[in-house]
Amino acid sequence: MTYDIQGNLQNDSQVTVSVIFENKSTSFLKSMELNVLDSLNTKMLRPEGSSVHDGIPVPFQLPPGISNEAQFVFTLQSIVMAQKLKGTLSFIVKVSAALNCLCFLGNCVRDDAFAKLLESGDLHMSSIKVDGISISFQHLLAKICFHHHFSVVERVDSCASMYSRSIQGHHVCLLVKKGENSVSIDGKCNDSTLLSNLLDEMKETLSKC
């Protein structure tokens, strides 16, 4: 925020403060409101019916990297001494939050139930492969368990069976195999759309490892 103060030649008890608001963040700012505490000498001119604790809405929103100017009027009694005023700018940062499919997973299954589930013919299949994976297999499995709510059913060397169940009863089985610098995941689920979305989300996460 930068500001400039201009006196009013038609009214010797008022000044206009021009404030330039610049959004230096990467988010959209909205519902901005400026409130400057009144002093004995200087008061912020507020709309009729407002209290001294009410701020004045800034009449615009600010996209990232954009600046705009607003003006505020103050009344004062004396100009013979410098005035130091304190104020606050409140605003809402507009962000988007996604409820990924992985948010709705998280139940364990017994080994025998896992085997029967895989043997049933009710599951759809899909696979992904992510290159450039340098972390250990143990770390990789821990990451999948923590971030994607899966449980390890069985592990043999660099291969592991994993399972999760959605809050709506979808079964998801994974076979995770670690190569030298890659990982491949074969998935089975009783809903093909859910499986496809889950693997896409998982691929995005693992590509950052």
C-alpha positions as a Markdown table, in Angstrom:
| # | Residue | x | y | z |
|---|---|---|---|---|
| 1 | Met | 0.0 | 0.0 | 0.0 |
| 2 | Thr | 1.2 | 3.5 | -0.9 |
| 3 | Tyr | -0.7 | 6.7 | -0.2 |
| 4 | Asp | -0.9 | 10.4 | -1.0 |
| 5 | Ile | -2.7 | 13.1 | 1.0 |
| 6 | Gln | -4.4 | 16.1 | -0.5 |
| 7 | Gly | -6.1 | 19.0 | 1.3 |
| 8 | Asn | -9.5 | 20.3 | 0.3 |
| 9 | Leu | -9.4 | 24.0 | -0.4 |
| 10 | Gln | -13.2 | 24.1 | -0.2 |
| 11 | Asn | -13.3 | 22.5 | 3.2 |
| 12 | Asp | -10.5 | 23.3 | 5.7 |
| 13 | Ser | -11.5 | 20.4 | 8.0 |
| 14 | Gln | -11.1 | 17.6 | 5.4 |
| 15 | Val | -8.3 | 15.8 | 3.6 |
| 16 | Thr | -8.5 | 13.1 | 1.0 |
| 17 | Val | -6.1 | 10.1 | 1.3 |
| 18 | Ser | -5.5 | 8.3 | -2.0 |
| 19 | Val | -4.3 | 4.7 | -1.4 |
| 20 | Ile | -2.8 | 2.5 | -4.1 |
| 21 | Phe | -3.3 | -1.2 | -3.3 |
| 22 | Glu | -1.0 | -3.6 | -5.1 |
| 23 | Asn | -1.5 | -7.3 | -4.9 |
| 24 | Lys | 2.0 | -8.8 | -4.8 |
| 25 | Ser | 0.7 | -12.3 | -4.0 |
| 26 | Thr | -0.2 | -15.1 | -6.4 |
| 27 | Ser | -3.8 | -15.3 | -5.0 |
| 28 | Phe | -7.0 | -13.3 | -5.7 |
| 29 | Leu | -7.8 | -10.8 | -3.0 |
| 30 | Lys | -11.4 | -9.8 | -2.3 |
| 31 | Ser | -13.6 | -8.3 | 0.4 |
| 32 | Met | -10.9 | -5.8 | 1.3 |
| 33 | Glu | -11.8 | -3.3 | 4.1 |
| 34 | Leu | -9.7 | -0.5 | 5.5 |
| 35 | Asn | -10.2 | 0.7 | 9.0 |
| 36 | Val | -8.2 | 3.6 | 10.6 |
| 37 | Leu | -8.6 | 4.2 | 14.3 |
| 38 | Asp | -9.9 | 7.7 | 15.2 |
| 39 | Ser | -7.7 | 10.1 | 17.2 |
| 40 | Leu | -8.9 | 13.1 | 19.2 |
| 41 | Asn | -8.0 | 15.3 | 16.3 |
| 42 | Thr | -8.5 | 13.2 | 13.1 |
| 43 | Lys | -11.4 | 10.8 | 12.2 |
| 44 | Met | -12.1 | 8.6 | 9.2 |
| 45 | Leu | -15.3 | 9.7 | 7.4 |
| 46 | Arg | -17.5 | 6.7 | 7.5 |
| 47 | Pro | -20.9 | 6.0 | 5.9 |
| 48 | Glu | -23.9 | 7.2 | 8.0 |
| 49 | Gly | -24.9 | 4.7 | 10.6 |
| 50 | Ser | -21.4 | 3.2 | 10.9 |
| 51 | Ser | -19.6 | 3.0 | 14.2 |
| 52 | Val | -16.0 | 4.0 | 14.9 |
| 53 | His | -15.1 | 0.4 | 14.8 |
| 54 | Asp | -16.4 | -0.2 | 11.3 |
| 55 | Gly | -14.0 | -0.2 | 8.4 |
| 56 | Ile | -14.7 | 1.1 | 4.9 |
| 57 | Pro | -15.0 | -1.4 | 2.1 |
| 58 | Val | -12.4 | -1.1 | -0.7 |
| 59 | Pro | -14.6 | -0.8 | -3.9 |
| 60 | Phe | -12.8 | -3.4 | -6.0 |
| 61 | Gln | -11.1 | -6.8 | -5.9 |
| 62 | Leu | -7.5 | -7.4 | -6.8 |
| 63 | Pro | -6.2 | -10.2 | -9.1 |
| 64 | Pro | -2.6 | -11.3 | -8.6 |
| 65 | Gly | -0.1 | -8.7 | -9.7 |
| 66 | Ile | -2.7 | -5.9 | -10.1 |
| 67 | Ser | -2.9 | -2.5 | -8.4 |
| 68 | Asn | -5.8 | -0.1 | -8.1 |
| 69 | Glu | -6.5 | 3.2 | -6.2 |
| 70 | Ala | -9.2 | 4.1 | -3.7 |
| 71 | Gln | -9.8 | 7.3 | -1.9 |
| 72 | Phe | -10.8 | 7.9 | 1.7 |
| 73 | Val | -11.8 | 11.1 | 3.4 |
| 74 | Phe | -10.7 | 12.2 | 6.9 |
| 75 | Thr | -12.0 | 15.1 | 9.0 |
| 76 | Leu | -9.6 | 17.0 | 11.3 |
| 77 | Gln | -9.7 | 19.8 | 13.8 |
| 78 | Ser | -6.1 | 21.1 | 13.7 |
| 79 | Ile | -3.3 | 20.9 | 11.2 |
| 80 | Val | -0.6 | 22.6 | 13.2 |
| 81 | Met | 0.9 | 19.2 | 14.4 |
| 82 | Ala | 1.7 | 16.0 | 12.6 |
| 83 | Gln | -0.8 | 13.2 | 13.0 |
| 84 | Lys | 0.1 | 9.5 | 13.4 |
| 85 | Leu | -2.8 | 7.2 | 12.7 |
| 86 | Lys | -3.0 | 3.4 | 13.0 |
| 87 | Gly | -5.1 | 1.2 | 10.8 |
| 88 | Thr | -5.7 | -2.2 | 9.5 |
| 89 | Leu | -6.5 | -3.7 | 6.1 |
| 90 | Ser | -8.5 | -6.9 | 6.2 |
| 91 | Phe | -9.2 | -9.1 | 3.1 |
| 92 | Ile | -10.1 | -12.5 | 2.0 |
| 93 | Val | -7.6 | -14.6 | 0.0 |
| 94 | Lys | -9.5 | -16.6 | -2.6 |
| 95 | Val | -8.1 | -20.0 | -3.1 |
| 96 | Ser | -9.4 | -23.2 | -4.7 |
| 97 | Ala | -9.4 | -26.4 | -2.7 |
| 98 | Ala | -9.8 | -29.8 | -4.3 |
| 99 | Leu | -11.4 | -32.9 | -2.7 |
| 100 | Asn | -9.4 | -35.5 | -4.6 |
| 101 | Cys | -10.6 | -39.0 | -4.9 |
| 102 | Leu | -7.8 | -40.1 | -2.6 |
| 103 | Cys | -9.4 | -38.2 | 0.2 |
| 104 | Phe | -12.2 | -40.8 | 0.4 |
| 105 | Leu | -10.0 | -43.8 | 1.0 |
| 106 | Gly | -8.7 | -45.5 | 4.0 |
| 107 | Asn | -9.6 | -49.0 | 5.3 |
| 108 | Cys | -7.6 | -52.2 | 5.9 |
| 109 | Val | -8.4 | -55.7 | 4.7 |
| 110 | Arg | -7.4 | -59.1 | 5.9 |
| 111 | Asp | -5.0 | -61.1 | 3.7 |
| 112 | Asp | -7.5 | -63.8 | 2.9 |
| 113 | Ala | -10.2 | -61.3 | 2.0 |
| 114 | Phe | -7.7 | -59.5 | -0.2 |
| 115 | Ala | -6.9 | -62.7 | -2.1 |
| 116 | Lys | -10.6 | -63.5 | -2.6 |
| 117 | Leu | -11.2 | -60.0 | -3.8 |
| 118 | Leu | -8.5 | -60.3 | -6.4 |
| 119 | Glu | -9.8 | -63.7 | -7.6 |
| 120 | Ser | -13.3 | -62.3 | -8.1 |
| 121 | Gly | -14.1 | -61.1 | -11.6 |
| 122 | Asp | -15.7 | -57.9 | -10.5 |
| 123 | Leu | -12.7 | -55.6 | -10.6 |
| 124 | His | -11.5 | -53.3 | -13.4 |
| 125 | Met | -7.8 | -53.0 | -14.2 |
| 126 | Ser | -5.5 | -50.1 | -15.0 |
| 127 | Ser | -1.7 | -49.4 | -14.7 |
| 128 | Ile | 0.7 | -46.4 | -14.5 |
| 129 | Lys | 4.5 | -46.1 | -14.5 |
| 130 | Val | 6.4 | -43.2 | -13.1 |
| 131 | Asp | 10.0 | -42.6 | -14.0 |
| 132 | Gly | 12.7 | -40.7 | -12.1 |
| 133 | Ile | 11.9 | -42.3 | -8.7 |
| 134 | Ser | 15.1 | -42.3 | -6.6 |
| 135 | Ile | 13.7 | -42.8 | -3.1 |
| 136 | Ser | 13.9 | -46.2 | -1.4 |
| 137 | Phe | 11.0 | -48.7 | -1.7 |
| 138 | Gln | 10.3 | -48.4 | 2.0 |
| 139 | His | 10.0 | -44.7 | 1.7 |
| 140 | Leu | 7.9 | -45.0 | -1.4 |
| 141 | Leu | 5.4 | -47.4 | 0.4 |
| 142 | Ala | 5.3 | -45.1 | 3.4 |
| 143 | Lys | 4.5 | -42.2 | 1.1 |
| 144 | Ile | 1.6 | -44.1 | -0.5 |
| 145 | Cys | 0.3 | -45.2 | 2.9 |
| 146 | Phe | 0.4 | -41.7 | 4.4 |
| 147 | His | -0.7 | -39.5 | 1.5 |
| 148 | His | -3.1 | -41.9 | -0.2 |
| 149 | His | -4.5 | -43.9 | 2.7 |
| 150 | Phe | -3.5 | -47.3 | 1.5 |
| 151 | Ser | -2.3 | -50.3 | 3.7 |
| 152 | Val | 0.4 | -52.8 | 2.8 |
| 153 | Val | -1.1 | -56.3 | 2.6 |
| 154 | Glu | 2.0 | -58.1 | 1.6 |
| 155 | Arg | 5.6 | -57.2 | 0.6 |
| 156 | Val | 8.2 | -59.3 | -1.1 |
| 157 | Asp | 11.5 | -57.6 | -1.9 |
| 158 | Ser | 10.6 | -54.6 | -4.2 |
| 159 | Cys | 7.0 | -55.6 | -4.8 |
| 160 | Ala | 4.1 | -55.0 | -2.5 |
| 161 | Ser | 0.3 | -55.5 | -2.5 |
| 162 | Met | -1.7 | -52.7 | -1.1 |
| 163 | Tyr | -5.4 | -52.1 | -0.4 |
| 164 | Ser | -7.8 | -49.3 | 0.4 |
| 165 | Arg | -11.6 | -49.0 | 0.5 |
| 166 | Ser | -13.6 | -45.8 | -0.2 |
| 167 | Ile | -16.2 | -44.4 | 2.1 |
| 168 | Gln | -18.8 | -45.6 | -0.4 |
| 169 | Gly | -17.6 | -49.2 | -0.4 |
| 170 | His | -15.3 | -49.2 | -3.5 |
| 171 | His | -12.4 | -51.7 | -3.2 |
| 172 | Val | -9.0 | -50.6 | -4.6 |
| 173 | Cys | -6.1 | -53.1 | -4.9 |
| 174 | Leu | -2.6 | -52.1 | -5.9 |
| 175 | Leu | 0.5 | -54.0 | -7.0 |
| 176 | Val | 3.4 | -51.7 | -6.6 |
| 177 | Lys | 6.7 | -52.7 | -8.1 |
| 178 | Lys | 9.9 | -50.6 | -7.8 |
| 179 | Gly | 12.5 | -50.6 | -10.5 |
| 180 | Glu | 16.0 | -49.0 | -10.4 |
| 181 | Asn | 14.7 | -45.5 | -11.1 |
| 182 | Ser | 11.0 | -46.0 | -11.6 |
| 183 | Val | 7.8 | -47.4 | -10.1 |
| 184 | Ser | 5.0 | -49.2 | -11.8 |
| 185 | Ile | 1.5 | -49.6 | -10.2 |
| 186 | Asp | -1.1 | -52.1 | -11.4 |
| 187 | Gly | -4.5 | -51.2 | -10.0 |
| 188 | Lys | -7.8 | -53.0 | -9.6 |
| 189 | Cys | -11.1 | -51.5 | -8.5 |
| 190 | Asn | -14.8 | -52.3 | -8.9 |
| 191 | Asp | -15.2 | -48.8 | -10.5 |
| 192 | Ser | -13.2 | -48.0 | -13.5 |
| 193 | Thr | -13.7 | -44.2 | -13.3 |
| 194 | Leu | -12.6 | -44.1 | -9.7 |
| 195 | Leu | -9.5 | -46.3 | -10.5 |
| 196 | Ser | -8.5 | -44.0 | -13.4 |
| 197 | Asn | -8.8 | -40.9 | -11.3 |
| 198 | Leu | -7.0 | -42.4 | -8.3 |
| 199 | Leu | -4.0 | -43.5 | -10.4 |
| 200 | Asp | -3.8 | -40.1 | -12.1 |
| 201 | Glu | -3.7 | -38.4 | -8.7 |
| 202 | Met | -1.1 | -40.9 | -7.4 |
| 203 | Lys | 1.0 | -40.4 | -10.5 |
| 204 | Glu | 1.0 | -36.6 | -9.9 |
| 205 | Thr | 2.1 | -37.1 | -6.3 |
| 206 | Leu | 4.8 | -39.7 | -7.1 |
| 207 | Ser | 6.3 | -37.6 | -9.9 |
| 208 | Lys | 7.4 | -35.1 | -7.2 |
| 209 | Cys | 9.4 | -37.7 | -5.3 |
